[in-house]
Amino acid sequence: MTSLDDLPLRDDLRGQTPYGAPQVDVPVQLNTNENSYDVPQAVVAAMVQAVAQVAPRLNRYPDRDHLALRRALADYLNRTPGLGITPQQVWAANGSNEILQQLLQAFGGPGRTALGFTPSYSMHPLLARGAGVAWVDGAREASFDLDTRNVVAQIREHDPDIVFICSPNNPTGTAVGLDLIEAAYEATRGILIVDEAYEEFARRGTPSALTLLPGRPRLVVSRTMSKAFALAGARVGYLVADPAVVDAVQLVRLPYHLSAPTQAVAQAALAHTDELLSTVEALKQQRDRIVTEVAALGLAPVPSDANFVLFGGLDDAHDVWQRLLDHGVLIRDVGIAHHLRVSAGTPDEVTAFLDALRVVLTERPS
Ligand SMILES: *Cc1c(COP(=O)(O)O)cnc(C)c1O
């Protein structure tokens, strides 16, 4: 059998492992921070109709600039008063992962460096390496928080071309203040990417970095429809930045990267924003319930602005992960010693998780 070693693979990809959150078919799946609620039937009907409308013209390439979708995304963001986002500031792709890849290709590339603050989203370094960008693992405080002075010092030390700040941070859950984003922007000569995949779940009083965009052309905010909008399967993410950043990513994007059905589905979803986002409050309640209940079990949850909770205090996290899976509950071992991450699902799913966790914690270690 041919192995990777037999192929003329890029040297810098040898020994790397691909992103691989387990996809296991078990009753309770709380491992990838998806929205547990199905797309409502009324929205499904609108999506099917929208796809039916574009289907006869699938012989033609889609709108390369996906202008109608960018307009709809700007309208969605402008529900927050005072932002004044224009469609020219918005650019969409197949998930925010593709957005981040385009940014790394446009502003990174071989010989350049990206800095992130670990633990954070595991795809940031993988996407960087794929684009030939050297990755620097910056550090967080022991509490997983970011400290402004420490962030600024690390940016000055490494002088990166691209800085990633994930807020709310995956896998730890907490958002940072805008003062930290402002200071990080001032400290870097490079592009500052604020990954706001979970922004819709942030606790009250946590403002988005979108408010900082005016006058900061090197600031990019990335967002996704995969989480709050319950649309992970559709693959739609987007960035918001100065229109010049949108010009820059067009130098590296594949032509017609966003298919006509994808654009149609995303627009149908945005036309039903209220229905789709109606689950956000319920998910936030379940998140807060997880924080309260795992603390009551003597464990140590990290404060969360997202639809998941990281909790510590486990002797053998991987063993607990495996035994929860044996009970039909799949959560995530993110590789942080003594910690596991669980997504906030429906009330029944969270009950199943908490019940299984109680049993696992009282069982003798295997
Ligand atoms: C889930 C997630 C994304 C979303 O990726 P998509 O490609 O849009 O599905 C982006 N960033 C972070 C930090 C995430 O956790």
The ligand as a MOL file (V3000), in Angstrom:
LIG
                    3D

  0  0  0     0  0            999 V3000
M  V30 BEGIN CTAB
M  V30 COUNTS 15 15 0 0 0
M  V30 BEGIN ATOM
M  V30 1 C -16.6750 26.6730 14.5380 0
M  V30 2 C -15.6530 27.7170 14.3820 0
M  V30 3 C -15.5150 28.3860 13.1800 0
M  V30 4 C -16.4800 28.1010 12.0910 0
M  V30 5 O -15.9340 27.5270 10.9980 0
M  V30 6 P -16.8170 27.4430 9.6900 0
M  V30 7 O -15.8000 27.1220 8.6760 0
M  V30 8 O -17.4670 28.7740 9.4950 0
M  V30 9 O -17.8250 26.3580 9.9160 0
M  V30 10 C -14.5900 29.4030 13.0690 0
M  V30 11 N -13.8320 29.7510 14.1150 0
M  V30 12 C -13.9480 29.1330 15.2890 0
M  V30 13 C -13.1450 29.5910 16.4350 0
M  V30 14 C -14.8490 28.0920 15.4480 0
M  V30 15 O -14.9410 27.4650 16.6210 0
M  V30 END ATOM
M  V30 BEGIN BOND
M  V30 1 1 1 2
M  V30 2 1 2 3
M  V30 3 2 2 14
M  V30 4 1 3 4
M  V30 5 2 3 10
M  V30 6 1 4 5
M  V30 7 1 5 6
M  V30 8 2 6 7
M  V30 9 1 6 8
M  V30 10 1 6 9
M  V30 11 1 10 11
M  V30 12 2 11 12
M  V30 13 1 12 13
M  V30 14 1 12 14
M  V30 15 1 14 15
M  V30 END BOND
M  V30 END CTAB
M  END
